[in-house]
Amino acid sequence: MMLRTHLAINLLAILLFFNQVSHKFSFVLVVLVATIIPDIDSGFSNIGKFYGSRVIQFFSKHRGVFHSFTFCISVSLVFAFFVPIIALPFFLGYSLHLFEDSLTIQGIRPFWPYKKSLSGDLRTGSLTETSIFVSFALIDFIVFLILIKSVF
């Protein structure tokens, strides 16, 4: 799935949780960063083009360990013990990214290192994905307006 689609879907999650969290700025920031991190193992992704990402890509293939709930849960647990304020937003952003990628033809290996994969029929960059992006962008806008209206 393309970054814009990940961000549009995960923005809806941010908006739905926004009134329930106490540290709003860190919540939004961590969810957005966690949304991007799984693609660090791809040289074609926005985050994968950074120099530091090349080291990770040398040791990991795309949709390997970084596209697994094994990694997501492990990092979330470390955060829960040492920096609890970011554990939930990290888990939310990261796990939604994984769920979204599990809907694509390439799929994911949810419990790496096990070889069993989970995949769907969605082609990355297809008209269907563009429709999903536009739909979520519109929903995000409507929910944002509702949230703004409730403040005033």
Z-matrix of the N, CA and C atoms (Angstrom, degrees):
N
C 1 1.430
C 2 1.532 1 107.77
N 3 1.309 2 115.45 1 147.82
C 4 1.458 3 119.91 2 -178.43
C 5 1.534 4 110.87 3 -79.77
N 6 1.330 5 115.54 4 155.09
C 7 1.457 6 121.44 5 -177.04
C 8 1.525 7 111.75 6 -55.57
N 9 1.314 8 117.30 7 -43.01
C 10 1.469 9 119.53 8 -177.34
C 11 1.531 10 111.45 9 -60.69
N 12 1.319 11 117.55 10 -36.17
C 13 1.462 12 121.17 11 179.51
C 14 1.527 13 109.97 12 -71.02
N 15 1.329 14 116.34 13 -42.89
C 16 1.468 15 119.84 14 175.59
C 17 1.528 16 110.07 15 -56.63
N 18 1.324 17 116.34 16 -46.60
C 19 1.463 18 120.50 17 -177.33
C 20 1.527 19 111.88 18 -66.08
N 21 1.321 20 117.12 19 -39.54
C 22 1.468 21 120.02 20 179.54
C 23 1.525 22 111.42 21 -64.90
N 24 1.308 23 116.91 22 -43.45
C 25 1.474 24 120.59 23 179.72
C 26 1.529 25 110.15 24 -67.74
N 27 1.329 26 116.90 25 -45.56
C 28 1.452 27 120.09 26 -177.12
C 29 1.528 28 112.33 27 -72.22
N 30 1.318 29 116.91 28 -24.91
C 31 1.466 30 119.98 29 174.13
C 32 1.530 31 110.18 30 -64.08
N 33 1.304 32 117.12 31 -36.67
C 34 1.468 33 119.66 32 176.16
C 35 1.527 34 110.45 33 -61.95
N 36 1.320 35 117.16 34 -41.77
C 37 1.474 36 120.24 35 177.05
C 38 1.521 37 110.45 36 -61.65
N 39 1.328 38 116.63 37 -41.73
C 40 1.465 39 120.60 38 177.39
C 41 1.523 40 110.18 39 -59.38
N 42 1.318 41 116.24 40 -47.38
C 43 1.465 42 120.37 41 -178.55
C 44 1.525 43 111.90 42 -63.69
N 45 1.319 44 116.84 43 -37.36
C 46 1.465 45 120.33 44 -179.26
C 47 1.530 46 112.11 45 -70.43
N 48 1.330 47 117.19 46 -31.85
C 49 1.462 48 121.60 47 -179.88
C 50 1.531 49 112.90 48 -91.18
N 51 1.319 50 117.20 49 -15.05
C 52 1.462 51 122.39 50 -167.42
C 53 1.532 52 113.85 51 -51.97
N 54 1.318 53 118.13 52 -47.26
C 55 1.468 54 120.27 53 -178.27
C 56 1.530 55 113.19 54 -72.27
N 57 1.317 56 117.33 55 -12.47
C 58 1.463 57 120.84 56 -176.67
C 59 1.526 58 113.43 57 -94.06
N 60 1.328 59 117.89 58 -12.70
C 61 1.463 60 120.62 59 -176.40
C 62 1.524 61 110.76 60 -101.22
N 63 1.325 62 115.46 61 148.48
C 64 1.461 63 119.38 62 -178.02
C 65 1.533 64 112.57 63 -89.91
N 66 1.309 65 117.87 64 -33.99
C 67 1.467 66 121.91 65 -179.49
C 68 1.530 67 108.52 66 -103.26
N 69 1.314 68 115.69 67 77.03
C 70 1.465 69 122.45 68 -169.75
C 71 1.536 70 113.22 69 -61.88
N 72 1.336 71 117.50 70 -46.06
C 73 1.457 72 119.64 71 -177.24
C 74 1.523 73 111.31 72 -62.01
N 75 1.331 74 117.33 73 -49.07
C 76 1.469 75 119.66 74 -179.36
C 77 1.523 76 110.70 75 -65.81
N 78 1.326 77 117.87 76 -35.04
C 79 1.461 78 121.16 77 178.19
C 80 1.529 79 110.34 78 -59.77
N 81 1.334 80 116.22 79 -51.46
C 82 1.473 81 120.67 80 -178.93
C 83 1.522 82 110.39 81 -61.65
N 84 1.319 83 116.61 82 -47.32
C 85 1.467 84 120.99 83 -178.06
C 86 1.524 85 111.89 84 -60.45
N 87 1.327 86 117.04 85 -46.68
C 88 1.465 87 120.52 86 -177.27
C 89 1.532 88 111.30 87 -67.79
N 90 1.327 89 117.58 88 -41.10
C 91 1.478 90 119.04 89 177.50
C 92 1.527 91 109.86 90 -60.19
N 93 1.326 92 117.52 91 -45.27
C 94 1.469 93 120.23 92 -178.49
C 95 1.529 94 111.94 93 -65.13
N 96 1.320 95 117.58 94 -42.56
C 97 1.469 96 120.70 95 178.42
C 98 1.529 97 110.15 96 -65.21
N 99 1.336 98 116.44 97 -44.09
C 100 1.464 99 120.55 98 179.89
C 101 1.531 100 111.54 99 -64.59
N 102 1.313 101 116.83 100 -27.36
C 103 1.465 102 121.11 101 176.86
C 104 1.522 103 111.04 102 -66.10
N 105 1.309 104 116.43 103 -31.99
C 106 1.465 105 121.85 104 -175.03
C 107 1.530 106 112.53 105 -88.32
N 108 1.325 107 117.58 106 -32.97
C 109 1.471 108 122.74 107 -170.71
C 110 1.537 109 115.08 108 -55.62
N 111 1.329 110 121.57 109 -40.05
C 112 1.473 111 118.22 110 -176.33
C 113 1.530 112 114.38 111 -56.60
N 114 1.325 113 117.77 112 -25.72
C 115 1.459 114 120.06 113 -178.82
C 116 1.519 115 113.63 114 -88.17
N 117 1.330 116 117.31 115 12.46
C 118 1.459 117 121.44 116 178.64
C 119 1.530 118 111.29 117 -63.76
N 120 1.336 119 116.07 118 -20.14
C 121 1.469 120 120.13 119 -178.68
C 122 1.534 121 113.18 120 -88.48
N 123 1.334 122 117.66 121 8.30
C 124 1.458 123 121.56 122 178.49
C 125 1.527 124 110.37 123 -117.22
N 126 1.302 125 116.64 124 126.09
C 127 1.459 126 121.60 125 178.07
C 128 1.513 127 113.16 126 -69.52
N 129 1.318 128 117.58 127 -11.78
C 130 1.459 129 121.55 128 -179.08
C 131 1.526 130 112.79 129 -94.45
N 132 1.333 131 117.26 130 -10.38
C 133 1.458 132 120.44 131 -178.18
C 134 1.524 133 110.26 132 -82.98
N 135 1.330 134 116.04 133 164.32
C 136 1.466 135 120.46 134 179.00
C 137 1.520 136 111.13 135 -60.86
N 138 1.320 137 117.66 136 -46.00
C 139 1.469 138 120.76 137 -179.03
C 140 1.531 139 110.99 138 -76.02
N 141 1.307 140 117.21 139 -27.38
C 142 1.462 141 121.59 140 -178.31
C 143 1.512 142 114.28 141 -72.63
N 144 1.327 143 117.46 142 -10.82
C 145 1.464 144 121.22 143 -179.82
C 146 1.523 145 112.74 144 -84.22
N 147 1.331 146 117.15 145 -11.61
C 148 1.460 147 120.37 146 178.90
C 149 1.526 148 110.35 147 -72.96
N 150 1.322 149 115.51 148 149.79
C 151 1.462 150 121.20 149 -176.21
C 152 1.525 151 112.44 150 -56.71
N 153 1.320 152 118.31 151 -45.41
C 154 1.458 153 121.82 152 -179.04
C 155 1.516 154 112.80 153 -61.66
N 156 1.308 155 116.80 154 -28.24
C 157 1.461 156 121.20 155 179.41
C 158 1.524 157 111.83 156 -68.79
N 159 1.317 158 116.49 157 -26.61
C 160 1.471 159 120.71 158 -178.70
C 161 1.529 160 111.29 159 -62.17
N 162 1.310 161 116.34 160 -34.36
C 163 1.467 162 120.36 161 178.30
C 164 1.527 163 109.35 162 -64.22
N 165 1.318 164 116.27 163 -45.48
C 166 1.468 165 121.16 164 178.93
C 167 1.528 166 110.00 165 -62.31
N 168 1.323 167 116.76 166 -41.72
C 169 1.467 168 120.92 167 -178.47
C 170 1.531 169 111.85 168 -66.49
N 171 1.320 170 116.81 169 -26.50
C 172 1.460 171 120.44 170 177.40
C 173 1.527 172 110.66 171 -66.80
N 174 1.348 173 116.42 172 -34.87
C 175 1.462 174 121.38 173 -176.12
C 176 1.525 175 114.13 174 -98.03
N 177 1.335 176 117.84 175 -12.52
C 178 1.469 177 120.65 176 -175.67
C 179 1.521 178 110.42 177 -137.48
N 180 1.312 179 115.40 178 139.60
C 181 1.464 180 118.49 179 176.17
C 182 1.533 181 109.19 180 -89.35
N 183 1.329 182 115.36 181 158.88
C 184 1.462 183 119.99 182 -179.97
C 185 1.525 184 110.16 183 -64.39
N 186 1.302 185 114.31 184 138.51
C 187 1.464 186 124.32 185 -177.08
C 188 1.525 187 111.67 186 63.91
N 189 1.317 188 114.41 187 34.27
C 190 1.464 189 121.14 188 173.94
C 191 1.521 190 109.70 189 -99.45
N 192 1.326 191 116.56 190 -126.28
C 193 1.461 192 121.91 191 -175.40
C 194 1.522 193 113.03 192 -59.52
N 195 1.332 194 118.18 193 -35.16
C 196 1.463 195 120.16 194 -178.15
C 197 1.524 196 112.70 195 -73.34
N 198 1.305 197 117.34 196 -16.24
C 199 1.466 198 121.96 197 176.07
C 200 1.529 199 109.88 198 -105.08
N 201 1.323 200 115.63 199 46.25
C 202 1.463 201 119.22 200 -179.43
C 203 1.523 202 110.21 201 -136.03
N 204 1.321 203 114.49 202 149.72
C 205 1.460 204 119.86 203 174.65
C 206 1.529 205 110.09 204 -70.22
N 207 1.321 206 116.69 205 -20.36
C 208 1.462 207 120.66 206 175.18
C 209 1.527 208 109.22 207 -58.35
N 210 1.314 209 116.38 208 -49.79
C 211 1.463 210 121.98 209 179.98
C 212 1.529 211 110.42 210 -68.65
N 213 1.320 212 116.94 211 -46.30
C 214 1.466 213 122.52 212 -178.07
C 215 1.528 214 111.82 213 -57.33
N 216 1.302 215 115.85 214 -49.33
C 217 1.470 216 120.39 215 -178.30
C 218 1.525 217 110.69 216 -68.42
N 219 1.324 218 117.45 217 -40.25
C 220 1.469 219 120.71 218 179.53
C 221 1.527 220 111.40 219 -60.49
N 222 1.317 221 116.86 220 -48.57
C 223 1.466 222 120.80 221 -179.86
C 224 1.529 223 110.33 222 -66.56
N 225 1.329 224 117.18 223 -40.37
C 226 1.463 225 120.52 224 178.61
C 227 1.525 226 111.44 225 -61.26
N 228 1.325 227 117.08 226 -39.04
C 229 1.470 228 120.59 227 177.94
C 230 1.524 229 111.75 228 -66.74
N 231 1.320 230 116.72 229 -39.78
C 232 1.472 231 120.04 230 176.82
C 233 1.537 232 108.77 231 -61.42
N 234 1.324 233 116.51 232 -45.83
C 235 1.467 234 119.81 233 177.33
C 236 1.528 235 111.59 234 -61.62
N 237 1.316 236 116.94 235 -39.68
C 238 1.473 237 120.37 236 -179.09
C 239 1.530 238 111.11 237 -60.25
N 240 1.327 239 117.53 238 -34.36
C 241 1.459 240 120.95 239 -179.95
C 242 1.527 241 112.71 240 -82.44
N 243 1.337 242 116.68 241 -37.64
C 244 1.460 243 119.17 242 -171.20
C 245 1.530 244 114.66 243 -106.05
N 246 1.331 245 118.03 244 -32.53
C 247 1.467 246 122.15 245 178.82
C 248 1.530 247 107.69 246 -139.69
N 249 1.324 248 117.42 247 70.65
C 250 1.465 249 120.85 248 -170.50
C 251 1.527 250 115.14 249 -58.43
N 252 1.308 251 117.35 250 -26.34
C 253 1.464 252 119.76 251 -177.21
C 254 1.528 253 112.57 252 -64.65
N 255 1.342 254 117.22 253 -23.57
C 256 1.472 255 118.68 254 -178.98
C 257 1.528 256 113.36 255 -104.83
N 258 1.318 257 118.10 256 -0.92
C 259 1.466 258 120.44 257 -177.33
C 260 1.530 259 112.13 258 -63.29
N 261 1.334 260 117.42 259 -50.37
C 262 1.468 261 120.04 260 -178.77
C 263 1.523 262 112.55 261 -65.42
N 264 1.338 263 119.55 262 -49.29
C 265 1.467 264 117.34 263 179.44
C 266 1.524 265 113.08 264 -62.90
N 267 1.340 266 117.20 265 -34.96
C 268 1.461 267 119.21 266 176.73
C 269 1.521 268 110.05 267 -62.81
N 270 1.328 269 116.24 268 -49.69
C 271 1.459 270 120.44 269 -179.24
C 272 1.533 271 110.92 270 -60.28
N 273 1.319 272 116.70 271 -42.40
C 274 1.467 273 120.83 272 -179.30
C 275 1.521 274 111.29 273 -61.26
N 276 1.326 275 117.50 274 -53.26
C 277 1.467 276 120.79 275 -178.41
C 278 1.511 277 113.11 276 -63.67
N 279 1.323 278 115.95 277 -43.86
C 280 1.459 279 120.80 278 -176.74
C 281 1.525 280 111.28 279 -69.59
N 282 1.331 281 116.85 280 -47.61
C 283 1.467 282 119.79 281 -176.28
C 284 1.528 283 111.59 282 -67.98
N 285 1.327 284 117.39 283 -34.55
C 286 1.470 285 118.59 284 175.59
C 287 1.524 286 110.77 285 -64.40
N 288 1.332 287 117.27 286 -40.61
C 289 1.464 288 120.63 287 176.12
C 290 1.530 289 110.05 288 -57.14
N 291 1.323 290 116.13 289 -45.78
C 292 1.464 291 120.12 290 -179.89
C 293 1.524 292 111.55 291 -63.45
N 294 1.333 293 116.53 292 -45.04
C 295 1.462 294 119.80 293 178.54
C 296 1.531 295 110.42 294 -59.51
N 297 1.320 296 116.49 295 -44.90
C 298 1.470 297 120.49 296 179.99
C 299 1.523 298 111.07 297 -61.32
N 300 1.333 299 117.64 298 -43.39
C 301 1.468 300 120.62 299 178.94
C 302 1.525 301 112.16 300 -69.12
N 303 1.317 302 117.43 301 -23.84
C 304 1.470 303 119.58 302 178.10
C 305 1.534 304 110.93 303 -69.67
N 306 1.314 305 117.50 304 -15.84
C 307 1.463 306 121.70 305 178.85
C 308 1.528 307 112.24 306 -83.81
N 309 1.330 308 117.28 307 -10.46
C 310 1.462 309 120.98 308 -178.06
C 311 1.525 310 111.16 309 -87.35
N 312 1.302 311 115.26 310 164.99
C 313 1.464 312 121.40 311 179.40
C 314 1.531 313 110.75 312 -61.81
N 315 1.350 314 116.87 313 -38.44
C 316 1.465 315 120.33 314 -179.81
C 317 1.522 316 110.75 315 -67.30
N 318 1.322 317 116.77 316 -34.20
C 319 1.456 318 121.71 317 177.15
C 320 1.516 319 114.00 318 63.95
N 321 1.326 320 114.88 319 -166.92
C 322 1.467 321 121.86 320 178.79
C 323 1.527 322 108.79 321 -139.46
N 324 1.313 323 115.50 322 164.74
C 325 1.470 324 121.76 323 169.82
C 326 1.527 325 105.36 324 -104.16
N 327 1.331 326 118.00 325 92.72
C 328 1.459 327 121.07 326 -168.33
C 329 1.520 328 115.03 327 -61.23
N 330 1.314 329 117.78 328 -31.72
C 331 1.466 330 119.71 329 -176.58
C 332 1.528 331 110.36 330 -122.47
N 333 1.340 332 114.62 331 53.17
C 334 1.446 333 121.48 332 176.31
C 335 1.518 334 108.16 333 -48.40
N 336 1.313 335 120.71 334 136.50
C 337 1.456 336 129.69 335 17.39
C 338 1.531 337 115.22 336 -90.39
N 339 1.321 338 117.98 337 3.47
C 340 1.469 339 119.21 338 177.63
C 341 1.522 340 109.93 339 -62.59
N 342 1.314 341 115.38 340 142.02
C 343 1.465 342 121.47 341 -173.41
C 344 1.528 343 113.94 342 -77.64
N 345 1.323 344 117.92 343 -17.29
C 346 1.462 345 121.77 344 -177.41
C 347 1.533 346 109.72 345 -58.17
N 348 1.347 347 115.04 346 128.95
C 349 1.459 348 118.84 347 -179.16
C 350 1.528 349 110.77 348 -113.36
N 351 1.303 350 114.43 349 162.44
C 352 1.456 351 123.16 350 -179.90
C 353 1.516 352 106.66 351 -127.87
N 354 1.333 353 116.95 352 121.58
C 355 1.466 354 119.41 353 -177.43
C 356 1.520 355 110.50 354 -146.86
N 357 1.331 356 113.76 355 163.12
C 358 1.459 357 121.28 356 179.55
C 359 1.514 358 110.26 357 -125.96
N 360 1.321 359 116.09 358 -152.33
C 361 1.461 360 121.44 359 -176.25
C 362 1.524 361 114.00 360 -111.36
N 363 1.309 362 118.01 361 0.20
C 364 1.465 363 121.67 362 -174.53
C 365 1.522 364 111.07 363 -77.04
N 366 1.324 365 115.11 364 127.66
C 367 1.468 366 120.30 365 177.32
C 368 1.527 367 108.89 366 -92.95
N 369 1.330 368 115.81 367 128.56
C 370 1.457 369 121.34 368 179.06
C 371 1.525 370 109.45 369 -62.68
N 372 1.337 371 116.21 370 130.26
C 373 1.461 372 121.66 371 178.97
C 374 1.517 373 114.57 372 81.54
N 375 1.316 374 117.72 373 4.02
C 376 1.464 375 121.20 374 -177.92
C 377 1.531 376 111.27 375 -77.81
N 378 1.319 377 115.19 376 172.11
C 379 1.459 378 121.16 377 175.58
C 380 1.527 379 110.52 378 -61.76
N 381 1.319 380 116.59 379 -36.03
C 382 1.463 381 120.36 380 177.75
C 383 1.517 382 110.63 381 -62.47
N 384 1.339 383 116.78 382 -44.62
C 385 1.460 384 118.62 383 178.38
C 386 1.524 385 110.85 384 -65.09
N 387 1.304 386 117.73 385 -40.05
C 388 1.472 387 120.57 386 176.91
C 389 1.520 388 110.36 387 -60.46
N 390 1.326 389 117.30 388 -39.66
C 391 1.467 390 121.18 389 177.33
C 392 1.528 391 111.15 390 -63.82
N 393 1.317 392 116.13 391 -39.73
C 394 1.471 393 120.54 392 176.97
C 395 1.520 394 109.85 393 -63.09
N 396 1.325 395 116.34 394 -44.60
C 397 1.459 396 120.51 395 178.59
C 398 1.527 397 111.31 396 -59.24
N 399 1.320 398 116.86 397 -50.12
C 400 1.470 399 120.98 398 -178.57
C 401 1.525 400 110.28 399 -62.15
N 402 1.310 401 117.26 400 -42.08
C 403 1.474 402 121.09 401 179.42
C 404 1.523 403 110.97 402 -60.63
N 405 1.327 404 116.89 403 -47.59
C 406 1.464 405 119.86 404 -179.80
C 407 1.527 406 111.66 405 -68.82
N 408 1.322 407 117.81 406 -34.75
C 409 1.470 408 120.03 407 176.88
C 410 1.527 409 110.19 408 -62.61
N 411 1.326 410 117.04 409 -41.72
C 412 1.470 411 120.52 410 177.23
C 413 1.529 412 111.48 411 -66.18
N 414 1.315 413 116.84 412 -43.25
C 415 1.470 414 120.81 413 177.80
C 416 1.528 415 109.88 414 -62.03
N 417 1.340 416 116.77 415 -42.61
C 418 1.464 417 120.93 416 177.55
C 419 1.527 418 110.42 417 -57.37
N 420 1.309 419 116.24 418 -45.46
C 421 1.465 420 121.26 419 -178.73
C 422 1.532 421 110.71 420 -62.32
N 423 1.313 422 116.82 421 -44.79
C 424 1.468 423 121.06 422 -179.86
C 425 1.524 424 110.78 423 -64.58
N 426 1.330 425 116.97 424 -46.39
C 427 1.470 426 120.31 425 179.71
C 428 1.530 427 110.26 426 -63.99
N 429 1.331 428 116.76 427 -38.78
C 430 1.466 429 120.32 428 177.04
C 431 1.525 430 110.91 429 -60.86
N 432 1.319 431 116.39 430 -44.60
C 433 1.473 432 119.79 431 178.07
C 434 1.534 433 111.64 432 -61.69
N 435 1.322 434 116.59 433 -39.63
C 436 1.461 435 120.96 434 177.93
C 437 1.529 436 110.12 435 -63.86
N 438 1.320 437 117.20 436 -42.62
C 439 1.462 438 120.62 437 178.47
C 440 1.534 439 111.21 438 -64.36
N 441 1.307 440 116.48 439 -42.13
C 442 1.472 441 120.34 440 178.85
C 443 1.520 442 110.63 441 -64.19
N 444 1.325 443 116.31 442 -41.74
C 445 1.463 444 120.92 443 -179.98
C 446 1.523 445 110.58 444 -63.66
N 447 1.325 446 117.69 445 -36.63
C 448 1.465 447 120.59 446 -179.06
C 449 1.532 448 111.82 447 -70.54
N 450 1.332 449 117.31 448 -23.99
C 451 1.465 450 121.23 449 177.96
C 452 1.533 451 110.48 450 -73.71
N 453 1.321 452 116.10 451 -36.17
C 454 1.471 453 120.77 452 -177.36
C 455 1.479 454 110.27 453 -97.53
